[in-house]
Amino acid sequence: MAINTLNESNLHKKLKEIYALQEGSRTEVEADGKIYDVITEDGTIVEIQTRNLSKLLPKVLKALENKRNIKIVYPVVREKIIKTLKADGTLISSRKSPKKENLYSVFKELTGLYPTLLLPGFTLEVLEVSITEIRLQTEENVQNKNKKRRFEKNWIKQDKLLNEIYKKNIFKTKEDYLALLPETLVPKDCLANERKTKNREENPDCQYFSRTDISNFLKQNKETRQNAYKNASLFIWVLEKMKLIEYTGKEGRKKLYRVM
């Protein structure tokens, strides 16, 4: 058994294989007192993380401290097929999950990692993927491994399999993150010119926006409408912490923000 691979899902393993295809790349490498998923021939560190990105903060800081480039790869699940099996492997059911993630879903994972997102040498790659989740039916209702179930159920997650990678999104600069702001609210020419008016009516082409504006934008897109309000809140929170946008006051009960 390779170092640090005991609890890996097949999803994690497959992504690690894909990123290790580069000639000379090594997997499960110890460097600077840490074990990394992949180190490429040019010394770039690649970490695959399917949840809890905040846990990577010590690794990221250690890598950057040692002047290494580091890339975090995080999959968001646009489509999930759920297969439930008996203990002997017999298929009980196969269905498509109604829950869908989207590109904005990643911001729930960035609340503990935002201090590093714009540091030189750091890259975030968000993969929009389709996966199959394998569930094993149990004879009795049980709690899951991380003890987070509100109610016990008669199945446990067994594995996750990668079906397809639809799209790769790369975030490295402030422009990469600001590009997620709807152009209907913050036109590209506004970002390019970095206009900084203090009055919304003074410059309608660069109007300020609220959390509700972002939420309504997400609700209009069938791929992002699920959890639109939550995604909008976290999106704005992270951008504000990154000092890419700033709070400017209220319009009625709405908090208004603008690009810094």
C-alpha contacts under 8 A as a table, 3 or more apart, distances in Angstrom:
res1	aa1	res2	aa2	distance
1	M	5	T	7.09
1	M	6	L	7.14
2	A	5	T	5.80
2	A	6	L	7.75
2	A	28	E	7.43
3	I	6	L	7.77
3	I	28	E	6.32
4	N	7	N	7.71
4	N	28	E	7.17
4	N	35	I	7.87
5	T	8	E	5.26
8	E	11	L	7.99
8	E	12	H	6.07
8	E	13	K	6.57
9	S	12	H	5.27
9	S	13	K	6.37
9	S	159	D	5.60
9	S	160	K	5.79
9	S	161	L	7.53
10	N	13	K	4.89
10	N	14	K	5.91
10	N	159	D	6.63
10	N	160	K	5.81
10	N	161	L	5.37
10	N	162	L	7.35
11	L	14	K	5.29
11	L	15	L	6.30
11	L	131	I	7.78
11	L	159	D	7.98
11	L	160	K	5.35
11	L	161	L	4.73
11	L	162	L	5.06
12	H	15	L	5.31
12	H	16	K	6.14
12	H	48	I	6.64
12	H	49	Q	7.35
12	H	50	T	7.00
13	K	16	K	5.05
13	K	17	E	6.21
14	K	17	E	5.05
14	K	18	I	6.28
14	K	162	L	7.01
15	L	18	I	5.04
15	L	19	Y	6.31
15	L	48	I	7.08
16	K	19	Y	5.27
16	K	20	A	6.01
16	K	27	T	7.74
16	K	37	D	6.83
16	K	38	V	7.10
16	K	48	I	6.56
17	E	20	A	5.00
17	E	21	L	6.27
18	I	21	L	5.51
19	Y	22	Q	6.81
19	Y	38	V	7.38
19	Y	46	V	7.63
20	A	23	E	7.76
20	A	25	S	5.35
20	A	26	R	6.60
20	A	27	T	6.85
20	A	38	V	6.24
20	A	39	I	7.93
20	A	40	T	7.20
21	L	25	S	6.93
22	Q	25	S	5.67
22	Q	40	T	6.92
22	Q	41	E	7.68
23	E	40	T	7.88
23	E	41	E	6.95
24	G	40	T	6.42
24	G	41	E	4.90
25	S	38	V	6.64
25	S	39	I	5.64
25	S	40	T	4.15
25	S	41	E	5.27
26	R	29	V	6.55
26	R	38	V	5.55
26	R	39	I	5.45
26	R	40	T	6.46
26	R	41	E	7.99
27	T	36	Y	7.27
27	T	37	D	5.25
27	T	38	V	4.37
27	T	39	I	6.54
28	E	35	I	6.03
28	E	36	Y	5.39
28	E	37	D	4.68
28	E	38	V	6.11
29	V	35	I	5.36
29	V	36	Y	5.27
29	V	37	D	6.60
29	V	38	V	6.63
29	V	39	I	6.80
30	E	33	G	6.47
30	E	34	K	5.45
30	E	35	I	4.24
30	E	36	Y	6.28
31	A	34	K	5.38
31	A	35	I	6.28
31	A	36	Y	7.38
32	D	62	K	7.38
32	D	63	A	7.59
32	D	66	N	7.80
34	K	59	K	6.87
36	Y	39	I	7.04
36	Y	45	I	6.86
36	Y	46	V	7.07
36	Y	47	E	6.25
37	D	45	I	7.70
37	D	46	V	6.17
37	D	47	E	5.24
37	D	48	I	6.66
38	V	45	I	5.87
38	V	46	V	4.96
38	V	47	E	6.54
39	I	42	D	7.99
39	I	43	G	5.71
39	I	44	T	5.53
39	I	45	I	4.57
39	I	46	V	6.09
40	T	43	G	5.20
40	T	44	T	5.26
40	T	45	I	6.56
40	T	46	V	7.67
41	E	44	T	7.38
43	G	68	R	7.00
43	G	69	N	7.41
44	T	68	R	6.38
44	T	69	N	4.94
44	T	70	I	5.68
44	T	71	K	7.40
45	I	63	A	7.84
45	I	68	R	7.22
45	I	69	N	6.18
45	I	70	I	4.54
45	I	71	K	6.08
46	V	70	I	5.87
46	V	71	K	4.79
46	V	72	I	5.98
46	V	73	V	7.22
47	E	70	I	7.63
47	E	71	K	6.29
47	E	72	I	4.97
47	E	73	V	6.12
48	I	72	I	6.11
48	I	73	V	4.84
48	I	74	Y	6.33
49	Q	52	N	7.38
49	Q	53	L	6.47
49	Q	72	I	7.15
49	Q	73	V	6.16
49	Q	74	Y	5.40
49	Q	75	P	7.73
50	T	53	L	7.81
50	T	74	Y	5.65
50	T	75	P	6.02
51	R	74	Y	7.64
51	R	109	E	7.34
52	N	55	K	5.83
52	N	56	L	7.89
52	N	109	E	6.21
53	L	56	L	5.57
53	L	57	L	7.61
53	L	109	E	5.50
53	L	110	L	6.76
53	L	112	G	7.57
53	L	113	L	6.98
54	S	57	L	5.60
54	S	109	E	6.70
54	S	110	L	6.82
54	S	111	T	7.34
54	S	112	G	4.72
54	S	113	L	5.33
55	K	58	P	7.24
56	L	59	K	5.29
56	L	60	V	6.10
56	L	113	L	7.84
57	L	60	V	5.11
57	L	61	L	6.09
57	L	112	G	7.55
57	L	113	L	6.07
58	P	61	L	5.22
58	P	62	K	6.04
59	K	62	K	5.12
59	K	63	A	6.11
60	V	63	A	5.20
60	V	64	L	6.19
60	V	70	I	6.85
60	V	116	T	7.65
61	L	64	L	5.22
61	L	65	E	5.91
61	L	116	T	7.63
62	K	65	E	5.05
62	K	66	N	6.33
63	A	66	N	5.21
63	A	67	K	6.51
63	A	68	R	5.20
63	A	69	N	7.06
63	A	70	I	6.70
64	L	67	K	4.93
64	L	68	R	5.29
64	L	69	N	6.62
64	L	70	I	7.32
64	L	121	G	6.77
64	L	122	F	7.69
65	E	68	R	7.46
67	K	121	G	7.75
68	R	121	G	6.79
69	N	121	G	4.35
69	N	122	F	6.04
70	I	121	G	6.15
70	I	122	F	5.22
70	I	123	T	6.40
71	K	122	F	5.98
71	K	123	T	4.66
71	K	124	L	5.76
71	K	125	E	7.09
72	I	122	F	7.99
72	I	123	T	6.32
72	I	124	L	4.93
72	I	125	E	6.09
73	V	124	L	6.16
73	V	125	E	4.79
73	V	126	V	5.99
73	V	127	L	7.26
74	Y	124	L	7.64
74	Y	125	E	6.24
74	Y	126	V	4.94
74	Y	127	L	6.10
75	P	126	V	5.65
75	P	127	L	4.49
75	P	128	E	5.88
75	P	129	V	6.31
76	V	101	E	5.85
76	V	102	N	6.27
76	V	103	L	6.85
76	V	105	S	7.15
76	V	106	V	6.95
76	V	126	V	6.88
76	V	127	L	6.02
76	V	128	E	5.09
76	V	129	V	6.14
77	V	80	K	6.56
77	V	100	K	6.38
77	V	101	E	5.19
77	V	102	N	7.06
77	V	128	E	6.07
77	V	129	V	5.10
77	V	130	S	5.78
77	V	131	I	6.83
78	R	100	K	5.06
78	R	101	E	5.01
78	R	102	N	5.95
78	R	128	E	6.04
78	R	129	V	5.68
78	R	130	S	5.88
79	E	96	K	7.55
79	E	97	S	7.30
79	E	99	K	7.86
79	E	100	K	5.98
79	E	101	E	7.72
79	E	129	V	6.83
79	E	130	S	4.62
79	E	131	I	6.47
80	K	96	K	5.94
80	K	97	S	5.48
80	K	99	K	7.76
80	K	100	K	7.52
80	K	130	S	5.77
80	K	131	I	5.03
80	K	132	T	5.58
80	K	133	E	6.85
81	I	94	S	6.93
81	I	95	R	5.68
81	I	96	K	4.48
81	I	97	S	5.93
81	I	130	S	7.94
81	I	131	I	6.34
81	I	132	T	4.56
81	I	133	E	6.10
82	I	93	S	7.94
82	I	94	S	5.61
82	I	95	R	5.35
82	I	96	K	6.04
82	I	97	S	6.42
82	I	132	T	5.80
82	I	133	E	4.90
82	I	134	I	6.21
82	I	135	R	7.27
83	K	91	L	7.17
83	K	92	I	7.53
83	K	93	S	5.72
83	K	94	S	4.42
83	K	95	R	6.68
83	K	132	T	7.08
83	K	133	E	6.18
83	K	134	I	5.07
83	K	135	R	6.03
84	T	91	L	6.15
84	T	92	I	5.47
84	T	93	S	5.34
84	T	94	S	6.53
84	T	134	I	6.04
84	T	135	R	4.60
84	T	136	L	5.75
84	T	137	Q	6.51
85	L	88	D	7.70
85	L	89	G	5.44
85	L	90	T	5.40
85	L	91	L	4.55
85	L	92	I	5.27
85	L	93	S	7.27
85	L	134	I	7.38
85	L	135	R	6.11
85	L	136	L	5.02
85	L	137	Q	5.94
86	K	89	G	5.25
86	K	90	T	5.17
86	K	91	L	6.49
86	K	92	I	6.62
86	K	136	L	6.00
86	K	137	Q	5.40
86	K	138	T	7.80
87	A	90	T	7.37
87	A	136	L	6.44
87	A	137	Q	6.71
87	A	138	T	7.64
91	L	94	S	7.70
97	S	100	K	7.61
99	K	226	Q	7.75
100	K	223	E	7.54
100	K	226	Q	7.14
101	E	104	Y	7.96
101	E	105	S	5.83
101	E	223	E	7.92
101	E	224	T	7.47
101	E	226	Q	7.79
102	N	105	S	5.29
102	N	106	V	7.65
102	N	128	E	7.24
102	N	223	E	6.58
102	N	224	T	5.85
103	L	106	V	6.05
103	L	126	V	7.42
103	L	128	E	7.21
104	Y	107	F	5.94
104	Y	224	T	7.61
104	Y	231	N	5.94
104	Y	232	A	7.81
104	Y	235	F	6.90
105	S	108	K	6.12
105	S	109	E	7.90
105	S	231	N	6.01
106	V	109	E	5.43
106	V	110	L	6.76
106	V	126	V	7.68
107	F	110	L	4.95
107	F	111	T	6.85
107	F	231	N	7.07
107	F	234	L	5.82
107	F	235	F	5.63
107	F	238	V	6.96
108	K	111	T	6.22
108	K	231	N	7.40
108	K	234	L	6.10
108	K	235	F	7.96
109	E	112	G	7.17
109	E	113	L	7.64
110	L	113	L	4.89
110	L	114	Y	5.54
110	L	238	V	7.02
111	T	114	Y	5.93
111	T	234	L	7.84
111	T	238	V	6.28
112	G	115	P	7.75
113	L	116	T	5.98
113	L	117	L	6.85
114	Y	117	L	5.26
114	Y	238	V	6.63
114	Y	241	K	7.10
114	Y	242	M	6.35
115	P	118	L	7.47
115	P	119	L	7.88
115	P	242	M	6.92
116	T	119	L	5.27
116	T	122	F	7.11
117	L	122	F	6.49
117	L	123	T	7.29
117	L	124	L	7.52
117	L	172	K	7.15
117	L	242	M	7.90
118	L	122	F	6.88
118	L	172	K	6.39
118	L	173	T	6.08
118	L	174	K	6.86
118	L	242	M	7.94
119	L	122	F	5.81
122	F	172	K	6.67
123	T	170	I	7.15
123	T	171	F	5.96
123	T	172	K	4.95
124	L	170	I	5.95
124	L	171	F	5.07
124	L	172	K	6.47
125	E	168	K	6.64
125	E	169	N	5.57
125	E	170	I	4.64
125	E	171	F	6.25
126	V	168	K	5.92
126	V	169	N	5.05
126	V	170	I	6.49
126	V	171	F	7.98
127	L	165	I	6.65
127	L	166	Y	7.42
127	L	167	K	5.82
127	L	168	K	4.68
127	L	169	N	6.26
128	E	165	I	6.03
128	E	166	Y	5.46
128	E	167	K	5.21
128	E	168	K	6.49
128	E	169	N	8.00
129	V	162	L	7.45
129	V	163	N	7.40
129	V	164	E	5.62
129	V	165	I	4.46
129	V	166	Y	5.52
129	V	167	K	7.32
130	S	162	L	6.43
130	S	163	N	5.25
130	S	164	E	5.13
130	S	165	I	6.52
130	S	166	Y	7.54
131	I	160	K	6.61
131	I	161	L	5.41
131	I	162	L	4.63
131	I	163	N	4.96
131	I	164	E	7.04
132	T	160	K	5.68
132	T	161	L	5.04
132	T	162	L	6.57
132	T	163	N	6.72
133	E	157	K	7.27
133	E	158	Q	7.66
133	E	159	D	6.00
133	E	160	K	4.57
133	E	161	L	6.44
134	I	157	K	6.08
134	I	158	Q	5.31
134	I	159	D	5.07
134	I	160	K	6.07
134	I	161	L	7.88
135	R	155	W	6.20
135	R	156	I	5.54
135	R	157	K	4.48
135	R	158	Q	5.16
135	R	159	D	7.18
136	L	155	W	5.36
136	L	156	I	5.42
136	L	157	K	6.30
136	L	158	Q	6.00
137	Q	154	N	5.86
137	Q	155	W	4.25
137	Q	156	I	6.68
138	T	141	N	6.85
138	T	142	V	7.59
138	T	154	N	5.03
138	T	155	W	5.10
138	T	156	I	7.32
139	E	154	N	6.63
140	E	153	K	7.73
140	E	154	N	5.56
141	N	152	E	5.17
141	N	153	K	4.38
141	N	154	N	4.11
141	N	155	W	7.09
142	V	152	E	4.79
142	V	153	K	5.38
142	V	154	N	6.04
142	V	155	W	7.10
142	V	156	I	7.68
143	Q	147	K	5.93
143	Q	148	K	7.65
143	Q	149	R	6.09
143	Q	151	F	7.50
143	Q	152	E	4.91
143	Q	153	K	6.81
143	Q	156	I	7.99
144	N	147	K	5.36
144	N	148	K	6.85
144	N	149	R	6.40
144	N	152	E	7.71
144	N	156	I	6.05
144	N	157	K	7.76
145	K	148	K	7.98
149	R	152	E	6.23
153	K	156	I	7.77
162	L	165	I	7.88
165	I	168	K	7.65
170	I	176	D	7.42
171	F	176	D	5.25
171	F	177	Y	6.53
172	K	176	D	6.40
173	T	176	D	5.30
173	T	177	Y	7.02
174	K	177	Y	5.37
174	K	178	L	6.15
174	K	244	L	7.04
175	E	178	L	5.00
175	E	179	A	5.91
176	D	179	A	5.39
176	D	180	L	7.47
177	Y	180	L	5.76
177	Y	181	L	7.92
177	Y	239	L	7.86
178	L	181	L	5.56
178	L	244	L	7.49
179	A	182	P	7.61
181	L	185	L	7.29
181	L	186	V	6.59
181	L	214	I	7.78
182	P	185	L	5.45
182	P	186	V	6.21
182	P	187	P	7.71
182	P	214	I	7.45
182	P	217	F	7.21
183	E	186	V	4.88
183	E	187	P	4.47
183	E	188	K	6.40
184	T	187	P	6.14
185	L	206	C	7.43
185	L	207	Q	6.54
185	L	208	Y	7.37
185	L	209	F	6.51
185	L	213	D	7.85
186	V	190	C	6.41
186	V	191	L	7.13
186	V	205	D	7.62
186	V	206	C	5.79
186	V	207	Q	6.75
186	V	208	Y	7.68
187	P	190	C	5.26
187	P	191	L	6.77
187	P	205	D	7.03
187	P	206	C	6.78
188	K	191	L	5.15
188	K	192	A	6.16
189	D	192	A	4.94
189	D	193	N	6.08
190	C	193	N	5.35
190	C	194	E	5.91
190	C	195	R	6.13
190	C	205	D	7.09
190	C	206	C	5.60
191	L	194	E	5.03
191	L	195	R	7.32
191	L	259	V	7.39
194	E	259	V	7.70
194	E	260	M	7.48
195	R	206	C	7.30
196	K	260	M	7.55
197	T	200	R	7.46
197	T	202	E	6.94
197	T	203	N	6.73
198	K	202	E	7.68
198	K	248	T	7.94
199	N	202	E	5.10
199	N	203	N	7.06
200	R	203	N	5.99
200	R	204	P	6.23
200	R	206	C	7.73
200	R	207	Q	5.32
200	R	208	Y	6.02
201	E	204	P	5.56
201	E	207	Q	7.54
203	N	206	C	5.66
203	N	207	Q	6.42
204	P	207	Q	4.91
207	Q	258	R	7.83
208	Y	256	L	6.01
208	Y	257	Y	5.60
208	Y	258	R	5.16
209	F	213	D	6.00
209	F	214	I	7.50
209	F	256	L	5.41
209	F	257	Y	5.43
209	F	258	R	6.61
210	S	213	D	5.10
210	S	214	I	6.63
210	S	254	K	6.26
210	S	255	K	5.72
210	S	256	L	4.80
210	S	257	Y	6.12
211	R	214	I	5.21
211	R	215	S	6.10
211	R	229	Y	7.86
211	R	232	A	6.01
211	R	233	S	6.21
211	R	236	I	7.02
211	R	254	K	7.72
211	R	255	K	7.34
211	R	256	L	7.84
212	T	215	S	4.90
212	T	216	N	5.97
212	T	229	Y	7.58
212	T	232	A	7.79
212	T	254	K	7.72
213	D	216	N	5.25
213	D	217	F	6.25
214	I	217	F	5.06
214	I	218	L	6.32
214	I	232	A	5.70
215	S	218	L	5.15
215	S	219	K	6.20
215	S	228	A	5.28
215	S	229	Y	5.04
215	S	231	N	7.64
215	S	232	A	5.26
216	N	219	K	5.03
216	N	220	Q	6.42
216	N	228	A	7.68
217	F	220	Q	5.40
217	F	221	N	7.15
218	L	221	N	5.51
218	L	224	T	5.20
218	L	225	R	5.22
218	L	228	A	5.55
218	L	232	A	7.82
219	K	222	K	6.99
219	K	224	T	6.37
219	K	225	R	3.95
219	K	226	Q	7.40
219	K	228	A	5.91
220	Q	224	T	7.88
220	Q	225	R	6.60
221	N	224	T	5.43
221	N	225	R	5.82
222	K	225	R	5.46
222	K	226	Q	7.96
223	E	226	Q	7.54
224	T	227	N	7.65
224	T	228	A	6.36
225	R	228	A	4.97
227	N	230	K	5.32
227	N	231	N	6.08
228	A	231	N	5.16
228	A	232	A	5.99
229	Y	232	A	5.09
229	Y	233	S	6.19
230	K	233	S	5.17
230	K	234	L	6.31
231	N	234	L	5.30
231	N	235	F	5.88
232	A	235	F	5.05
232	A	236	I	6.18
233	S	236	I	5.40
233	S	237	W	6.11
234	L	237	W	4.88
234	L	238	V	6.05
235	F	238	V	5.44
235	F	239	L	6.26
236	I	239	L	5.17
236	I	240	E	6.02
236	I	245	I	7.92
237	W	240	E	5.25
237	W	241	K	6.23
238	V	241	K	5.03
238	V	242	M	6.12
239	L	242	M	4.99
239	L	243	K	6.28
239	L	244	L	5.33
239	L	245	I	5.88
240	E	243	K	4.95
240	E	244	L	5.83
240	E	245	I	4.99
240	E	246	E	5.77
240	E	247	Y	7.78
241	K	244	L	7.64
242	M	245	I	7.80
243	K	246	E	6.76
243	K	260	M	7.13
244	L	259	V	5.99
244	L	260	M	5.51
245	I	257	Y	6.35
245	I	258	R	5.36
245	I	259	V	4.27
245	I	260	M	4.99
246	E	257	Y	5.32
246	E	258	R	5.60
246	E	259	V	6.48
246	E	260	M	6.21
247	Y	255	K	7.04
247	Y	256	L	5.88
247	Y	257	Y	4.49
247	Y	258	R	6.82
248	T	255	K	7.59
248	T	256	L	5.66
248	T	257	Y	5.53
248	T	258	R	7.05
249	G	255	K	5.88
249	G	256	L	5.57
249	G	257	Y	7.59
250	K	253	R	6.23
250	K	254	K	5.33
250	K	255	K	4.51
250	K	256	L	5.50
251	E	254	K	5.23
251	E	255	K	6.56
251	E	256	L	6.80
